[in-house]
Amino acid sequence: MKSKDPKDTNYMFFMKEGKFCIDASKECSCHSRGVFMTTLGRGLNHSRKNFNVKAKKKTLDRNTVILLEATRCINKDEELLFDYGVKTGEDGKQIDWLKQ
Ligand SMILES: C[S@@+](CC[C@H](N)C(=O)[O-])C[C@H]1O[C@@H](n2cnc3c(N)ncnc32)[C@H](O)[C@@H]1O
């Protein structure tokens, strides 16, 4: 599902383990300039009830990274979804699709 308004899109990963957040909207050291905004993880939508991947914090070459791990077998044409782990928008407002 593609968002209609680019201003609605953000790439904050809130991790429960260790209670920290990775801001993936910023350029990182592991992807070259221009490429980092096209990494696949940024394109994943949210589902609280029907997620099929889970974000895991790992250390890779001394960098803290997020790996998306399948929680079950995923069919070839199935959309990858994970639970964003938030219940409201940044401003505290209810967002319908966060309930799905
Ligand atoms: C990390 S981006 C996901 C990729 C995004 N759909 C795109 O096309 O770039 C997060 C944004 O996607 C949209 N989104 C994520 N999950 C959604 C859902 N279940 N229903 C509707 N929009 C969703 C929201 O606009 C959200 O801010």
The ligand as an SDF file (V2000), in Angstrom:
LIG
                    3D

 27 29  0  0  0  0  0  0  0  0999 V2000
    7.4760    3.3980    6.6990 C   0  0  0  0  0  0  0  0  0  0  0  0
    6.2550    4.0750    5.6210 S   0  0  0  0  0  0  0  0  0  0  0  0
    5.6790    2.6480    4.8060 C   0  0  0  0  0  0  0  0  0  0  0  0
    5.7800    2.7790    3.3280 C   0  0  0  0  0  0  0  0  0  0  0  0
    4.7650    3.7290    2.7360 C   0  0  0  0  0  0  0  0  0  0  0  0
    3.4640    3.0460    2.5400 N   0  0  0  0  0  0  0  0  0  0  0  0
    5.2380    4.2880    1.4010 C   0  0  0  0  0  0  0  0  0  0  0  0
    4.5920    4.0720    0.3790 O   0  0  0  0  0  0  0  0  0  0  0  0
    6.3110    4.9210    1.3870 O   0  0  0  0  0  0  0  0  0  0  0  0
    5.0000    4.4720    6.7980 C   0  0  0  0  0  0  0  0  0  0  0  0
    3.8060    5.1470    6.2140 C   0  0  0  0  0  0  0  0  0  0  0  0
    3.0370    4.2520    5.4020 O   0  0  0  0  0  0  0  0  0  0  0  0
    1.6460    4.4470    5.6100 C   0  0  0  0  0  0  0  0  0  0  0  0
    1.0770    3.2050    6.1710 N   0  0  0  0  0  0  0  0  0  0  0  0
    1.7270    2.2370    6.8580 C   0  0  0  0  0  0  0  0  0  0  0  0
    0.9270    1.2210    7.1950 N   0  0  0  0  0  0  0  0  0  0  0  0
   -0.2910    1.5360    6.7160 C   0  0  0  0  0  0  0  0  0  0  0  0
   -1.5640    0.8850    6.7460 C   0  0  0  0  0  0  0  0  0  0  0  0
   -1.7450   -0.2960    7.3420 N   0  0  0  0  0  0  0  0  0  0  0  0
   -2.6100    1.5060    6.1320 N   0  0  0  0  0  0  0  0  0  0  0  0
   -2.4530    2.7130    5.5270 C   0  0  0  0  0  0  0  0  0  0  0  0
   -1.2670    3.3840    5.4590 N   0  0  0  0  0  0  0  0  0  0  0  0
   -0.2060    2.8080    6.0510 C   0  0  0  0  0  0  0  0  0  0  0  0
    1.5080    5.6330    6.5340 C   0  0  0  0  0  0  0  0  0  0  0  0
    1.3600    6.7960    5.7620 O   0  0  0  0  0  0  0  0  0  0  0  0
    2.8420    5.6340    7.2680 C   0  0  0  0  0  0  0  0  0  0  0  0
    3.2100    6.9000    7.7640 O   0  0  0  0  0  0  0  0  0  0  0  0
  1  2  1  0
  2  3  1  0
  2 10  1  0
  3  4  1  0
  4  5  1  0
  5  6  1  0
  5  7  1  0
  7  8  2  0
  7  9  1  0
 10 11  1  0
 11 12  1  0
 11 26  1  0
 12 13  1  0
 13 14  1  0
 13 24  1  0
 14 15  1  0
 14 23  1  0
 15 16  2  0
 16 17  1  0
 17 18  1  0
 17 23  2  0
 18 19  1  0
 18 20  2  0
 20 21  1  0
 21 22  2  0
 22 23  1  0
 24 25  1  0
 24 26  1  0
 26 27  1  0
M  CHG  2   2   1   9  -1
M  END
$$$$
